[in-house]
Amino acid sequence: MDYQKVNFIDLRRQYLKNGRAAYAATMLKDLRVGRSTRDLAYLLRHHDEAITDEETYERDSFDFLLAFYSLLEIACMIGYVSSDFPEKFREESSWNLSNAAVRRYYEKTYPVRLPRHFRLRLNGKLLLYERDSETAHQLFLQFLSIVNYVREDTEIELFQWFLDSGWTGPFNIGDTVKLLKSPEKTFAALLKDPKERTVVEKSVSGAEKFFVFCSEFDELLSDADDFPLFQSAMWNYYSYWFGLIADDVAFGINQVLRSFLRWSSKGAKGKLDRTSDDVTLDEGEARTGLMKQDFKPDRITIRKYVDSSRKDLAQLMSRRYGIALLKAASKGTKETEEQNQEKIRNRRRKTLRRRPRSSG
Amino acid sequence: MSHFPERRLKPFDKGDKTRVIWARRVPTYALVFVHGYRGHAIKTWSKFDQMLPARNKAQDYDLFFYGYNCTSSNTTAESTFLCDFLNDLFNSPSRVASDSLPREAGRGSFSYQHVVLVGHSIGAIICRRALLFARDLKYGWMPSTRLVFFAPANNGATISELLKEMSWFRFSKTLINYNSPLINEVAKGSSFIIQLNQDVINAFNQGAVYLKAKRVVIAQKEKVVDNNKICVIDPNALPVRGTTHTTVCKPRRSSPEAVDHVESEM
């Protein structure tokens, strides 16, 4: 079977049919065929209004669906899949992305570019292409690997939820930072079997993995320097985190990094034998046998880590990666509009030429 | 592109940690990477998943990044599971592939002529123990395996030193002592380690030559395992300049030796 066709089917199976996006796709299908009258506008409201747990699950499925369309937009851009989709898929996707509530969700409430670009691509109004090359395809596979790492790890998801001002039960980002004040409790959390970690311990582990993600993502974007449009599209895939709520993310991340700097301050020495009064989350937890000796911070390693993490974050949040797609879209839309205008003008000219001259 | 994107081997089984990179054309061989203590199916082998598929020899290989419980389990249990996995790989590969291989790859039935097992640190112990279990169970596929080891912990490992190379544990100058079944098993000089080495030598002397590693790669700056005498039946170890216990299995574009070593045994 054709390379691009196989890739399309594979991506659709991975990220739509076998994934959480399927739930939103089914909801939209029910609306499309009149089997449901669900008020999507209410479901997809801004989270300033309280959201129930059930709604959060449903809203997440819409995020996954939009993420799937975003991946397809990137895949089309580099020729990993063809823009010539099967008609049924094109029609359904176009309907889904044109649904007023969904559109408002990704264009106004939480504006992200890629779903919009994909809708325009499906309708032939904006077809952005990076040069097709095997290197770009290799980078895309790396990108998918990063995407999988983040989307399949519930601890990263939890930490991201906290960064996004979310709460789980009585816990939020403040509790993560509190726990991180204690080197002993941090190490104990990371050493625990993931299944036995408390909510806050999970968020600490998620934070550790989130830093790995940031570093790898920044490295990937840097590797994609020769493909500015593709690079920008990959950044846009995560623009919610590094663009839209960048200030919240930066605030949370800086609090985490400051905890480490406190470890390396003079006062931190010997803290490991203390029950850290300010950390109240693990009371009653069995204490591990680790760290009987004084904690001696490796100041140089901590400093290097903090500096390098800040650098990665600063790059990702500088928004410089977002510019190429913005410019290309604005130019592309203009060009497509001009082409459409030209087509209309041509049609008019032809019509005029065909129109019989009035006699006399 | 010679391979599909990486994915979970069993997308419907949340507990399964194994990742796979399927070859696009019908494969003849498989590579199975087995990580060590606190490792991750793919991250332990960082960049292998990107650099290896680009090699010519890899085009006929499915690449498995085996994942297992390395925090609360023990090497005996995990070796048994690996043995089961290898048995499935040899006897019913289509079934192994059924959940995640794109149907459009058009494979039909296929089988692996040989499987290269690549183990890092405690992963090396698990690989060997899995082959010993297979021998006990009188499976027939073991001669079709090849072993490649990176910094093997055949003589035990000092986990506190390992932690010092990992993640946020690096922030402590003090060694982190921690108890878990697996750590106690692999402590240097433990009865488990002594027994394993004895079992390997005995089986080797009885003709199980597949237990001998084809290649052993070690780190230059090793603090976790003993580089002096890895295992009497193994070939001379090949050091990689500038690497530590955790980086010896992580190739970089500027230093692809780890990939070269694996490719040599493919």
Chai-1 contact restraints between the chains, C-beta under 6 A:
chainA,res_idxA,chainB,res_idxB,connection_type,confidence,min_distance_angstrom,max_distance_angstrom,comment,restraint_id
A,M1,B,E104,contact,1.0,0.0,6.0,A-B,restraint_1
A,V6,B,E104,contact,1.0,0.0,6.0,A-B,restraint_2
A,I9,B,E104,contact,1.0,0.0,6.0,A-B,restraint_3
A,D10,B,P102,contact,1.0,0.0,6.0,A-B,restraint_4
A,N18,B,P11,contact,1.0,0.0,6.0,A-B,restraint_5
A,H137,B,M1,contact,1.0,0.0,6.0,A-B,restraint_6
A,L141,B,P5,contact,1.0,0.0,6.0,A-B,restraint_7
A,Q142,B,Q50,contact,1.0,0.0,6.0,A-B,restraint_8
A,L144,B,P5,contact,1.0,0.0,6.0,A-B,restraint_9
A,S145,B,E6,contact,1.0,0.0,6.0,A-B,restraint_10
A,L191,B,Y178,contact,1.0,0.0,6.0,A-B,restraint_11
A,D193,B,T71,contact,1.0,0.0,6.0,A-B,restraint_12
A,D193,B,S72,contact,1.0,0.0,6.0,A-B,restraint_13
A,E208,B,S167,contact,1.0,0.0,6.0,A-B,restraint_14
A,E208,B,W168,contact,1.0,0.0,6.0,A-B,restraint_15
A,G289,B,N179,contact,1.0,0.0,6.0,A-B,restraint_16
A,L290,B,I176,contact,1.0,0.0,6.0,A-B,restraint_17
A,L290,B,N177,contact,1.0,0.0,6.0,A-B,restraint_18
A,L290,B,Y178,contact,1.0,0.0,6.0,A-B,restraint_19
A,Q293,B,T174,contact,1.0,0.0,6.0,A-B,restraint_20
A,F295,B,S172,contact,1.0,0.0,6.0,A-B,restraint_21
A,F295,B,T174,contact,1.0,0.0,6.0,A-B,restraint_22
A,K296,B,K173,contact,1.0,0.0,6.0,A-B,restraint_23
A,K296,B,T174,contact,1.0,0.0,6.0,A-B,restraint_24
A,D298,B,F171,contact,1.0,0.0,6.0,A-B,restraint_25
A,D298,B,K173,contact,1.0,0.0,6.0,A-B,restraint_26
A,T301,B,R170,contact,1.0,0.0,6.0,A-B,restraint_27
A,T301,B,F171,contact,1.0,0.0,6.0,A-B,restraint_28
A,I302,B,F171,contact,1.0,0.0,6.0,A-B,restraint_29
